Amino acid sequence: MTDTNLEPQPPVGNVMVVYLGPVAPHWDVRSTFGDRMLVQSFRDRINARLMLLPPHDPQFRRNRERINRDAERENVQISWDLGYDEE
C-alpha cells in the first residue's frame, strides 16, 4: 500500500500554545483532547523549545516551525494564540 492510498487519520490530540506576555513564563500549552501521556510529552518538548523566547525573537520562528513539524509527524492538531492577528 502506498502513501497515496492512505486516508488521513483523525488527530490523536489537540494542543493550543498561548503567549502569556513579556514576563516569563511566556507560554501556556493547553489541550482539549488526546492521550494524557502523549499530550504531556508533547507539552514538555514545546516548553523546552520555547523557554524564555518571546514571539518577536528570531529563534522563536525556527522553533515554532520545528514544533509544527513535530505536531504533523505525531498527528497532533496544533494552534497558536500569539495575542495578535498573523498574516
Beta strands, then each sheet from edge to edge (+ up, - down):
strand 1: 13-19
strand 2: 27-34
strand 3: 76-81
sheet 1: 2+ 1- 3-
end
